[in-house]
């Protein structure tokens, strides 16, 4: 029944999401340029299949991103699809500085209520810094994932190779489209109901999934 409720809300939120996307396109640049924005990160608010896929970031298929911050360093965070799938985080566990991470390896954990989910590192390297804002306000990871909600920074001796293994530009856009389509198919399989053409998940759809459904979907899409 919970999944049926989620699907029923899709059509209702089509018009609302379209209006919100137009509003977000106007608001995001202002947020990204505020003095308190982490490290002065700025993103171009590019929308693909109802998801924000900023230019200048490099995406892992586990729905995390990397952004070079120096010749051998990069910041890491989660993408818009992941934050919608997870829901609003209330706690965060970030990797300790000095930890060596491999690409695709669980690196951080976000939690809400009785649910916890791991996030993979998009690249290999040593953790050199974690985001103190997220440690104090975990919700930033899912409300501002491309700005103040970045998770940690890595140092690597092969930044170029790591970046080349990730998705950017048109490949990232296609990945976003595929992810949304696959999520819709998953929900259709759970309920046996067909989504309306162009329907998009409600902003809080994750809260209407059972714990078992939520864990299965997050593990499948976040590759954990």
C-alpha atoms as an extended CHARMM CRD file, in Angstrom:
* protein
*
       224  EXT
         1         1  UNK       CA              0.0000000000        0.0000000000        0.0000000000  PROA      1               0.0000000000
         2         2  UNK       CA              2.8250000000        2.4130000000        0.7710000000  PROA      2               0.0000000000
         3         3  UNK       CA              4.2800000000        2.0220000000       -2.7210000000  PROA      3               0.0000000000
         4         4  UNK       CA              0.8440000000        2.5310000000       -4.2710000000  PROA      4               0.0000000000
         5         5  UNK       CA              0.6440000000        5.8050000000       -2.3450000000  PROA      5               0.0000000000
         6         6  UNK       CA              4.0580000000        6.8450000000       -3.6810000000  PROA      6               0.0000000000
         7         7  UNK       CA              3.0370000000        6.1320000000       -7.2410000000  PROA      7               0.0000000000
         8         8  UNK       CA             -0.2510000000        7.9650000000       -6.8140000000  PROA      8               0.0000000000
         9         9  UNK       CA              1.6350000000       11.1110000000       -5.8050000000  PROA      9               0.0000000000
        10        10  UNK       CA              3.7640000000       11.1740000000       -8.9630000000  PROA      10              0.0000000000
        11        11  UNK       CA              1.1810000000       12.7510000000      -11.2240000000  PROA      11              0.0000000000
        12        12  UNK       CA              0.2700000000       15.3110000000       -8.5580000000  PROA      12              0.0000000000
        13        13  UNK       CA              3.8690000000       16.4680000000       -8.2720000000  PROA      13              0.0000000000
        14        14  UNK       CA              4.5990000000       16.7890000000      -12.0010000000  PROA      14              0.0000000000
        15        15  UNK       CA              3.4080000000       20.3880000000      -12.1870000000  PROA      15              0.0000000000
        16        16  UNK       CA              4.8350000000       21.1920000000       -8.7420000000  PROA      16              0.0000000000
        17        17  UNK       CA              8.2760000000       19.7750000000       -9.6280000000  PROA      17              0.0000000000
        18        18  UNK       CA              8.3520000000       21.7400000000      -12.8790000000  PROA      18              0.0000000000
        19        19  UNK       CA              7.5930000000       24.9360000000      -10.9730000000  PROA      19              0.0000000000
        20        20  UNK       CA             10.1920000000       24.1060000000       -8.3140000000  PROA      20              0.0000000000
        21        21  UNK       CA             12.8500000000       23.3870000000      -10.9440000000  PROA      21              0.0000000000
        22        22  UNK       CA             12.3380000000       26.8050000000      -12.5060000000  PROA      22              0.0000000000
        23        23  UNK       CA             12.5370000000       28.3720000000       -9.0650000000  PROA      23              0.0000000000
        24        24  UNK       CA             15.6530000000       26.3630000000       -8.1370000000  PROA      24              0.0000000000
        25        25  UNK       CA             17.3940000000       27.4070000000      -11.3510000000  PROA      25              0.0000000000
        26        26  UNK       CA             17.0220000000       30.9990000000      -10.2220000000  PROA      26              0.0000000000
        27        27  UNK       CA             17.9710000000       30.3330000000       -6.5930000000  PROA      27              0.0000000000
        28        28  UNK       CA             20.8770000000       27.8930000000       -6.8020000000  PROA      28              0.0000000000
        29        29  UNK       CA             23.4760000000       30.2820000000       -8.2620000000  PROA      29              0.0000000000
        30        30  UNK       CA             22.7820000000       32.7470000000       -5.4460000000  PROA      30              0.0000000000
        31        31  UNK       CA             23.2070000000       30.0320000000       -2.8270000000  PROA      31              0.0000000000
        32        32  UNK       CA             26.4230000000       28.7750000000       -4.3960000000  PROA      32              0.0000000000
        33        33  UNK       CA             28.0280000000       32.2090000000       -4.3040000000  PROA      33              0.0000000000
        34        34  UNK       CA             27.2030000000       33.0320000000       -0.6760000000  PROA      34              0.0000000000
        35        35  UNK       CA             30.3500000000       33.6970000000        1.4130000000  PROA      35              0.0000000000
        36        36  UNK       CA             29.5560000000       30.7730000000        3.7350000000  PROA      36              0.0000000000
        37        37  UNK       CA             29.3340000000       28.2590000000        0.8430000000  PROA      37              0.0000000000
        38        38  UNK       CA             31.9870000000       25.5840000000        1.4560000000  PROA      38              0.0000000000
        39        39  UNK       CA             35.2820000000       26.4020000000       -0.2510000000  PROA      39              0.0000000000
        40        40  UNK       CA             33.4750000000       28.8050000000       -2.5620000000  PROA      40              0.0000000000
        41        41  UNK       CA             32.0660000000       25.8590000000       -4.5650000000  PROA      41              0.0000000000
        42        42  UNK       CA             29.9770000000       27.0330000000       -7.4920000000  PROA      42              0.0000000000
        43        43  UNK       CA             27.8570000000       24.8350000000       -9.7030000000  PROA      43              0.0000000000
        44        44  UNK       CA             25.8620000000       25.4000000000      -12.8620000000  PROA      44              0.0000000000
        45        45  UNK       CA             22.2630000000       24.2790000000      -12.1570000000  PROA      45              0.0000000000
        46        46  UNK       CA             21.8400000000       21.8960000000      -15.0930000000  PROA      46              0.0000000000
        47        47  UNK       CA             18.6270000000       19.8290000000      -14.9230000000  PROA      47              0.0000000000
        48        48  UNK       CA             18.3570000000       16.3980000000      -16.5320000000  PROA      48              0.0000000000
        49        49  UNK       CA             15.2890000000       14.1630000000      -16.1480000000  PROA      49              0.0000000000
        50        50  UNK       CA             14.2120000000       16.1920000000      -13.1350000000  PROA      50              0.0000000000
        51        51  UNK       CA             17.6170000000       15.7910000000      -11.4600000000  PROA      51              0.0000000000
        52        52  UNK       CA             20.3460000000       18.3630000000      -10.9380000000  PROA      52              0.0000000000
        53        53  UNK       CA             23.5330000000       17.2690000000      -12.7220000000  PROA      53              0.0000000000
        54        54  UNK       CA             25.9670000000       20.2200000000      -12.4730000000  PROA      54              0.0000000000
        55        55  UNK       CA             28.7190000000       20.7480000000      -14.9930000000  PROA      55              0.0000000000
        56        56  UNK       CA             32.2560000000       20.5440000000      -13.6480000000  PROA      56              0.0000000000
        57        57  UNK       CA             31.6190000000       17.4870000000      -11.4630000000  PROA      57              0.0000000000
        58        58  UNK       CA             32.5790000000       13.8760000000      -12.1730000000  PROA      58              0.0000000000
        59        59  UNK       CA             30.1090000000       11.1740000000      -11.1610000000  PROA      59              0.0000000000
        60        60  UNK       CA             30.5400000000        7.6060000000       -9.9440000000  PROA      60              0.0000000000
        61        61  UNK       CA             27.8750000000        5.0160000000      -10.7790000000  PROA      61              0.0000000000
        62        62  UNK       CA             27.2830000000        4.6940000000       -7.0460000000  PROA      62              0.0000000000
        63        63  UNK       CA             25.8410000000        8.2360000000       -7.1500000000  PROA      63              0.0000000000
        64        64  UNK       CA             28.7420000000       10.1010000000       -5.5850000000  PROA      64              0.0000000000
        65        65  UNK       CA             30.8100000000       12.8150000000       -7.2540000000  PROA      65              0.0000000000
        66        66  UNK       CA             34.3500000000       14.1530000000       -7.2300000000  PROA      66              0.0000000000
        67        67  UNK       CA             35.4930000000       17.7020000000       -7.9270000000  PROA      67              0.0000000000
        68        68  UNK       CA             39.2000000000       18.5660000000       -8.2950000000  PROA      68              0.0000000000
        69        69  UNK       CA             40.2790000000       21.1910000000       -5.7810000000  PROA      69              0.0000000000
        70        70  UNK       CA             44.0040000000       21.1380000000       -6.5920000000  PROA      70              0.0000000000
        71        71  UNK       CA             46.5670000000       19.2970000000       -8.6850000000  PROA      71              0.0000000000
        72        72  UNK       CA             46.2620000000       16.1900000000       -6.5100000000  PROA      72              0.0000000000
        73        73  UNK       CA             43.1420000000       16.7330000000       -4.3900000000  PROA      73              0.0000000000
        74        74  UNK       CA             39.3890000000       16.4600000000       -4.8610000000  PROA      74              0.0000000000
        75        75  UNK       CA             36.2230000000       17.0260000000       -2.8500000000  PROA      75              0.0000000000
        76        76  UNK       CA             33.6040000000       14.2690000000       -2.6750000000  PROA      76              0.0000000000
        77        77  UNK       CA             29.8420000000       14.3350000000       -2.1320000000  PROA      77              0.0000000000
        78        78  UNK       CA             26.6030000000       12.5850000000       -3.1060000000  PROA      78              0.0000000000
        79        79  UNK       CA             24.4790000000       13.4660000000       -6.1100000000  PROA      79              0.0000000000
        80        80  UNK       CA             20.8960000000       14.6860000000       -6.4110000000  PROA      80              0.0000000000
        81        81  UNK       CA             19.5240000000       11.2080000000       -7.1650000000  PROA      81              0.0000000000
        82        82  UNK       CA             21.1520000000        9.7720000000       -4.0330000000  PROA      82              0.0000000000
        83        83  UNK       CA             19.9000000000       12.5220000000       -1.7550000000  PROA      83              0.0000000000
        84        84  UNK       CA             16.3260000000       12.0670000000       -3.0270000000  PROA      84              0.0000000000
        85        85  UNK       CA             16.5440000000        8.2880000000       -2.6630000000  PROA      85              0.0000000000
        86        86  UNK       CA             17.9720000000        8.4830000000        0.8630000000  PROA      86              0.0000000000
        87        87  UNK       CA             15.7660000000       11.2310000000        2.2750000000  PROA      87              0.0000000000
        88        88  UNK       CA             16.7710000000       13.9370000000        4.7870000000  PROA      88              0.0000000000
        89        89  UNK       CA             19.8290000000       12.7890000000        6.7410000000  PROA      89              0.0000000000
        90        90  UNK       CA             19.8990000000       13.2420000000       10.5120000000  PROA      90              0.0000000000
        91        91  UNK       CA             23.3310000000       11.7340000000       11.1820000000  PROA      91              0.0000000000
        92        92  UNK       CA             26.5680000000       11.2870000000        9.2900000000  PROA      92              0.0000000000
        93        93  UNK       CA             29.6830000000        9.1870000000        9.7540000000  PROA      93              0.0000000000
        94        94  UNK       CA             32.5930000000       10.4060000000        7.6610000000  PROA      94              0.0000000000
        95        95  UNK       CA             35.9360000000        8.6400000000        7.0970000000  PROA      95              0.0000000000
        96        96  UNK       CA             38.7620000000        9.6640000000        9.4170000000  PROA      96              0.0000000000
        97        97  UNK       CA             41.6230000000       11.7240000000        7.9420000000  PROA      97              0.0000000000
        98        98  UNK       CA             44.4320000000        9.3950000000        6.9720000000  PROA      98              0.0000000000
        99        99  UNK       CA             42.0740000000        6.6500000000        5.7990000000  PROA      99              0.0000000000
       100       100  UNK       CA             42.9600000000        5.1990000000        2.4180000000  PROA      100             0.0000000000
       101       101  UNK       CA             39.9490000000        4.6280000000        0.1800000000  PROA      101             0.0000000000
       102       102  UNK       CA             39.5480000000        2.7550000000       -3.0610000000  PROA      102             0.0000000000
       103       103  UNK       CA             37.1190000000        3.7040000000       -5.7860000000  PROA      103             0.0000000000
       104       104  UNK       CA             33.7750000000        1.9880000000       -5.2470000000  PROA      104             0.0000000000
       105       105  UNK       CA             34.5520000000        1.1940000000       -1.6160000000  PROA      105             0.0000000000
       106       106  UNK       CA             32.1040000000        2.2610000000        1.1370000000  PROA      106             0.0000000000
       107       107  UNK       CA             33.4870000000        5.4940000000        2.5370000000  PROA      107             0.0000000000
       108       108  UNK       CA             30.7890000000        7.3910000000        4.4340000000  PROA      108             0.0000000000
       109       109  UNK       CA             27.4420000000        6.6410000000        6.0590000000  PROA      109             0.0000000000
       110       110  UNK       CA             24.2680000000        8.6830000000        6.3220000000  PROA      110             0.0000000000
       111       111  UNK       CA             21.3360000000        7.8810000000        8.5660000000  PROA      111             0.0000000000
       112       112  UNK       CA             17.7780000000        8.9770000000        9.2570000000  PROA      112             0.0000000000
       113       113  UNK       CA             15.4230000000        7.5180000000       11.8310000000  PROA      113             0.0000000000
       114       114  UNK       CA             16.2920000000        3.7990000000       12.0050000000  PROA      114             0.0000000000
       115       115  UNK       CA             17.8040000000        3.6810000000        8.5240000000  PROA      115             0.0000000000
       116       116  UNK       CA             21.4710000000        3.8310000000        7.5260000000  PROA      116             0.0000000000
       117       117  UNK       CA             23.0900000000        3.7400000000        4.1260000000  PROA      117             0.0000000000
       118       118  UNK       CA             26.6900000000        3.6280000000        2.9470000000  PROA      118             0.0000000000
       119       119  UNK       CA             28.1180000000        5.8160000000        0.1970000000  PROA      119             0.0000000000
       120       120  UNK       CA             31.0360000000        4.7260000000       -1.9590000000  PROA      120             0.0000000000
       121       121  UNK       CA             34.1310000000        6.7470000000       -2.7180000000  PROA      121             0.0000000000
       122       122  UNK       CA             34.1810000000        7.8320000000       -6.3710000000  PROA      122             0.0000000000
       123       123  UNK       CA             37.9620000000        7.6250000000       -6.5040000000  PROA      123             0.0000000000
       124       124  UNK       CA             41.0620000000        6.2560000000       -4.8270000000  PROA      124             0.0000000000
       125       125  UNK       CA             43.0970000000        8.2790000000       -2.3780000000  PROA      125             0.0000000000
       126       126  UNK       CA             43.8380000000        9.3250000000        1.1880000000  PROA      126             0.0000000000
       127       127  UNK       CA             41.2760000000       11.2510000000        3.1840000000  PROA      127             0.0000000000
       128       128  UNK       CA             42.8300000000       14.6020000000        4.0960000000  PROA      128             0.0000000000
       129       129  UNK       CA             39.7990000000       16.4770000000        5.3840000000  PROA      129             0.0000000000
       130       130  UNK       CA             36.1700000000       15.9760000000        6.3580000000  PROA      130             0.0000000000
       131       131  UNK       CA             33.4480000000       18.5960000000        6.2480000000  PROA      131             0.0000000000
       132       132  UNK       CA             32.8820000000       19.9550000000        9.7770000000  PROA      132             0.0000000000
       133       133  UNK       CA             29.5620000000       21.4970000000        8.7030000000  PROA      133             0.0000000000
       134       134  UNK       CA             28.1510000000       18.0780000000        7.7850000000  PROA      134             0.0000000000
       135       135  UNK       CA             29.4660000000       16.5930000000       11.0170000000  PROA      135             0.0000000000
       136       136  UNK       CA             27.5330000000       19.2580000000       12.9320000000  PROA      136             0.0000000000
       137       137  UNK       CA             24.5590000000       19.4580000000       10.5560000000  PROA      137             0.0000000000
       138       138  UNK       CA             24.1760000000       16.1200000000        8.7250000000  PROA      138             0.0000000000
       139       139  UNK       CA             21.1340000000       17.4110000000        6.8610000000  PROA      139             0.0000000000
       140       140  UNK       CA             23.3900000000       19.5880000000        4.6800000000  PROA      140             0.0000000000
       141       141  UNK       CA             24.5670000000       16.4410000000        2.8930000000  PROA      141             0.0000000000
       142       142  UNK       CA             21.0680000000       15.9190000000        1.5010000000  PROA      142             0.0000000000
       143       143  UNK       CA             19.8140000000       19.5020000000        1.2570000000  PROA      143             0.0000000000
       144       144  UNK       CA             22.9150000000       21.0740000000       -0.3290000000  PROA      144             0.0000000000
       145       145  UNK       CA             24.8440000000       18.0840000000       -1.7520000000  PROA      145             0.0000000000
       146       146  UNK       CA             26.8040000000       20.1170000000       -4.3100000000  PROA      146             0.0000000000
       147       147  UNK       CA             27.7020000000       23.0350000000       -2.0390000000  PROA      147             0.0000000000
       148       148  UNK       CA             28.0500000000       23.1370000000        1.7340000000  PROA      148             0.0000000000
       149       149  UNK       CA             27.0720000000       19.4570000000        1.9640000000  PROA      149             0.0000000000
       150       150  UNK       CA             30.2750000000       18.0180000000        0.4860000000  PROA      150             0.0000000000
       151       151  UNK       CA             31.5380000000       15.0970000000        2.5940000000  PROA      151             0.0000000000
       152       152  UNK       CA             35.3180000000       14.8140000000        2.4990000000  PROA      152             0.0000000000
       153       153  UNK       CA             38.4540000000       15.5180000000        0.4880000000  PROA      153             0.0000000000
       154       154  UNK       CA             40.9680000000       13.0690000000       -0.9210000000  PROA      154             0.0000000000
       155       155  UNK       CA             44.5880000000       13.3350000000       -2.0130000000  PROA      155             0.0000000000
       156       156  UNK       CA             45.7080000000       11.0860000000       -4.8500000000  PROA      156             0.0000000000
       157       157  UNK       CA             48.8520000000       10.7870000000       -6.9480000000  PROA      157             0.0000000000
       158       158  UNK       CA             46.7410000000        9.8630000000       -9.9990000000  PROA      158             0.0000000000
       159       159  UNK       CA             44.0040000000       12.4730000000      -10.0680000000  PROA      159             0.0000000000
       160       160  UNK       CA             43.7130000000       12.4570000000      -13.8570000000  PROA      160             0.0000000000
       161       161  UNK       CA             43.2990000000        8.6820000000      -14.0820000000  PROA      161             0.0000000000
       162       162  UNK       CA             40.7000000000        8.7160000000      -11.3070000000  PROA      162             0.0000000000
       163       163  UNK       CA             38.7300000000       11.4820000000      -12.9870000000  PROA      163             0.0000000000
       164       164  UNK       CA             38.8820000000        9.7150000000      -16.3630000000  PROA      164             0.0000000000
       165       165  UNK       CA             37.1330000000        6.7250000000      -14.7890000000  PROA      165             0.0000000000
       166       166  UNK       CA             34.1150000000        8.8530000000      -13.8140000000  PROA      166             0.0000000000
       167       167  UNK       CA             31.1640000000       10.2430000000      -15.7720000000  PROA      167             0.0000000000
       168       168  UNK       CA             30.8240000000       13.8700000000      -16.8190000000  PROA      168             0.0000000000
       169       169  UNK       CA             29.0680000000       15.9260000000      -19.4580000000  PROA      169             0.0000000000
       170       170  UNK       CA             26.7130000000       13.9990000000      -21.7390000000  PROA      170             0.0000000000
       171       171  UNK       CA             27.6600000000       10.6820000000      -20.1130000000  PROA      171             0.0000000000
       172       172  UNK       CA             26.6130000000       12.0110000000      -16.7070000000  PROA      172             0.0000000000
       173       173  UNK       CA             23.3740000000       13.2960000000      -18.2070000000  PROA      173             0.0000000000
       174       174  UNK       CA             22.5720000000        9.9070000000      -19.6930000000  PROA      174             0.0000000000
       175       175  UNK       CA             23.3840000000        8.2300000000      -16.4070000000  PROA      175             0.0000000000
       176       176  UNK       CA             20.8980000000       10.4970000000      -14.6190000000  PROA      176             0.0000000000
       177       177  UNK       CA             18.1940000000        9.6580000000      -17.1600000000  PROA      177             0.0000000000
       178       178  UNK       CA             18.8730000000        5.9220000000      -16.8490000000  PROA      178             0.0000000000
       179       179  UNK       CA             18.8210000000        6.0800000000      -13.0570000000  PROA      179             0.0000000000
       180       180  UNK       CA             15.4380000000        7.7500000000      -12.9560000000  PROA      180             0.0000000000
       181       181  UNK       CA             13.9930000000        5.3010000000      -15.4740000000  PROA      181             0.0000000000
       182       182  UNK       CA             15.3090000000        2.3290000000      -13.5020000000  PROA      182             0.0000000000
       183       183  UNK       CA             13.8490000000        3.6920000000      -10.2760000000  PROA      183             0.0000000000
       184       184  UNK       CA             10.4510000000        4.0450000000      -11.9360000000  PROA      184             0.0000000000
       185       185  UNK       CA             10.6450000000        0.4590000000      -13.1670000000  PROA      185             0.0000000000
       186       186  UNK       CA             11.5560000000       -0.7420000000       -9.6870000000  PROA      186             0.0000000000
       187       187  UNK       CA              8.5370000000        1.0020000000       -8.1920000000  PROA      187             0.0000000000
       188       188  UNK       CA              6.3110000000       -0.3130000000      -10.9620000000  PROA      188             0.0000000000
       189       189  UNK       CA              7.5010000000       -3.8540000000      -10.2210000000  PROA      189             0.0000000000
       190       190  UNK       CA              6.6790000000       -3.4230000000       -6.5540000000  PROA      190             0.0000000000
       191       191  UNK       CA              3.1750000000       -2.1950000000       -7.2100000000  PROA      191             0.0000000000
       192       192  UNK       CA              2.2020000000       -3.4770000000      -10.6610000000  PROA      192             0.0000000000
       193       193  UNK       CA              1.0620000000        0.0630000000      -11.5110000000  PROA      193             0.0000000000
       194       194  UNK       CA              2.1950000000        2.0110000000      -14.5820000000  PROA      194             0.0000000000
       195       195  UNK       CA              3.4970000000        5.5250000000      -13.9950000000  PROA      195             0.0000000000
       196       196  UNK       CA              2.0850000000        8.4470000000      -15.9260000000  PROA      196             0.0000000000
       197       197  UNK       CA              4.2740000000        9.6220000000      -18.8060000000  PROA      197             0.0000000000
       198       198  UNK       CA              6.8030000000       12.1060000000      -17.5190000000  PROA      198             0.0000000000
       199       199  UNK       CA              5.8940000000       11.4310000000      -13.8930000000  PROA      199             0.0000000000
       200       200  UNK       CA              8.5700000000       12.1900000000      -11.3030000000  PROA      200             0.0000000000
       201       201  UNK       CA              8.9240000000       10.9620000000       -7.7260000000  PROA      201             0.0000000000
       202       202  UNK       CA              7.6220000000       13.2740000000       -5.0370000000  PROA      202             0.0000000000
       203       203  UNK       CA             10.3420000000       15.0550000000       -3.0890000000  PROA      203             0.0000000000
       204       204  UNK       CA              9.6970000000       12.8820000000        0.0060000000  PROA      204             0.0000000000
       205       205  UNK       CA              8.9310000000        9.5820000000       -1.7340000000  PROA      205             0.0000000000
       206       206  UNK       CA             11.5910000000        7.7150000000        0.2710000000  PROA      206             0.0000000000
       207       207  UNK       CA              9.6400000000        8.2720000000        3.4820000000  PROA      207             0.0000000000
       208       208  UNK       CA              6.7150000000        6.3050000000        2.0620000000  PROA      208             0.0000000000
       209       209  UNK       CA              8.7680000000        3.1730000000        1.3590000000  PROA      209             0.0000000000
       210       210  UNK       CA              8.9930000000        0.3820000000        3.9070000000  PROA      210             0.0000000000
       211       211  UNK       CA             12.3870000000       -0.1460000000        5.5490000000  PROA      211             0.0000000000
       212       212  UNK       CA             12.9180000000       -3.2920000000        3.4950000000  PROA      212             0.0000000000
       213       213  UNK       CA             12.0430000000       -1.5700000000        0.2140000000  PROA      213             0.0000000000
       214       214  UNK       CA             14.1960000000        1.4370000000        1.0800000000  PROA      214             0.0000000000
       215       215  UNK       CA             17.2390000000       -0.6830000000        1.9570000000  PROA      215             0.0000000000
       216       216  UNK       CA             16.9240000000       -2.8050000000       -1.1680000000  PROA      216             0.0000000000
       217       217  UNK       CA             16.6950000000        0.2350000000       -3.4290000000  PROA      217             0.0000000000
       218       218  UNK       CA             19.4920000000        2.2070000000       -1.7670000000  PROA      218             0.0000000000
       219       219  UNK       CA             21.8530000000       -0.7660000000       -1.8690000000  PROA      219             0.0000000000
       220       220  UNK       CA             21.0420000000       -1.4720000000       -5.5080000000  PROA      220             0.0000000000
       221       221  UNK       CA             21.4480000000        2.0940000000       -6.7500000000  PROA      221             0.0000000000
       222       222  UNK       CA             24.2850000000        3.1850000000       -4.4570000000  PROA      222             0.0000000000
       223       223  UNK       CA             26.2520000000       -0.0370000000       -5.1480000000  PROA      223             0.0000000000
       224       224  UNK       CA             26.6290000000       -1.0140000000       -1.5070000000  PROA      224             0.0000000000
